[in-house]
Amino acid sequence: MNAPETKAITTAQPVKSPTVSQSLSDYVAGYRYEAIPPAVRERAKYLMLDAIGIAYASTHYAFAHHILSGIRSIAGSGASGLIGLSDKLPLRDAVLMNGALVHGLDYDDTHVGAIVHPTASALPCAMGVAEAIDASGRDLLAAYILGVETVVRVCGAAKGGFHHFGFHPTGITAHFSCALQAGWLYGLNARQLTMAQGFVGSTAAASQEFLEEGAWNKRLHPGWAGVAGITAAHLARNGYVGPSKTYEGRFGLYQSHLQTLKDEVDYGYVTDGLGTRWETSEVAIKPYPVCHLIHACADAALVLREKHKLKPEDIESVQALIPEPTIHIIAQPEASKVKPANDYDAKFSVQFVTAASLVLGRFGLAELEQDTLSNTTILDLASRVSYAADPDTTYPKYFSGGVVIKLRNGKTLRHHEPINRGTGERALTGDEISAKYRDNAAMVLPSRRVEQVRDAILGVESLSAREFMAVLGNKG
């Protein structure tokens, strides 16, 4: 007689939800150029145009050549191109240098909601890897957009919290987006992309101590993220094992960097809307070469100056109204803000920028030269610029702000900018972006080359990545 048949008893196992990095990896592994809406591609090319114009302008300044000399002394020569420079460097060193060129003047774009500079990391990383593997211009553009989309989400989930603990958000969160960009271009699978993100969880650190002395560290943060991301992708492709909870883990990004604000993180923001909500379209282009948090005050000062034909001698005092969470970045310590020691100090001083705007009626790169920094009329007025928390702030959605000017005749003038220019409904048009690009690029390029480069950027999809970089590197 056969033994009675028995059925195996099974216990249902709980289905584990993917971690944040796994969800990102699944999306990136299936990401394609064709899925990007045409309007997003077009906007992305104008963001690239803006960034490359700034990079050309940076080559006019000493900081770029000091940084290049330092990198070159370690790296030697290589095959990867630089924007506006004839040198070629090894891949990671070229990405570091191009990041410094895009970000070095603090004139590059910002995603206001996430408080991050997306192009400064996303473009150098995409260009460097795409050139190295001889990718198409379409893939270069797609990789750039992928970098923008992911850095915005990783940073935006923190709701502005990184600043509160002395971190530069771009220099932290771009490590993750660069790992994903590089990994996509190298063809990593989802598991490898997760491992790459796990690795950069250990490289993501960017102190804001540079603010205390006008130091240069911030200029290198976006490119350094590219170095880390490319390294991570290569390691992961060759079997490297990293943690899978690099964002939400007990010692993950948000737990370790946000301390008392860690419970406010919106983890869903990192992956919500990927492929349907395109943050690239929301990136703001700067009209002024200073910290984006100051722009509304500069605009408000210029509006009142023009409307009332103000002269410095008419003004008794000025109060800058700024978002309370930004005071420690753009208004303190007061001594170095009122009298900046160098151009980098000035870029982060609401007192100086407001005063210079009122005295000169403009604020561009020329207003960061030494003759302006030592202008006694500007410095005298800056000493009379106080600050207060803006009671009508729209921060963090917009970097709003305003000024209250008390005149010597007893009158008080007020103007408030709820939406900073360049953002949202006040976004710069393609023509305005082109004009800014031309002004910047013309600092070092002849007019023929200015237009040739513009055409190459706006037509990047018709070129290979190597052809594209060859156009950018030639000053001729």
Secondary structure, 3 states (H helix, E strand, C coil): CCCCCCCCCCCCCCCCCCCHHHHHHHHHHCCCHHHCCHHHHHHHHHHHHHHHHHHHHHCCCHHHHHHHHHHHHHHCCCCEEECCEEEEECHHHHHHHHHHHHHCCCCCCEECCCCECHHHHHHHHHHHHHHHCCCEHHHHHHHHHHHHHHHHHHHHCCCCHHHHCCECHHHHHHHHHHHHHHHHHHCCCHHHHHHHHHHHCCCCCCECHHHHCCCCHHHHHHHHHHHHHHHHHHHHHCCCCCCCCCCCCCCCHHHHHHHHHHHHCCHHHHHCCCCCCCHHHHCECCCCCCCHHHHHHHHHHHHHHHHHCCCHHHEEEEEEEECHHHHHHHCCCHHHHHCCCCHHHHHCCHHHHHHHHHHHCCCCHHHHCHHHHCCHHHHHHHCCEEEEECCCCCCCCCCCEEEEEEECCCCEEEEEECCCCCCHHHCCCHHHHHHHHHHHHCCCCCHHHHHHHHHHHHCHHHCEHHHHHHHHHCCC
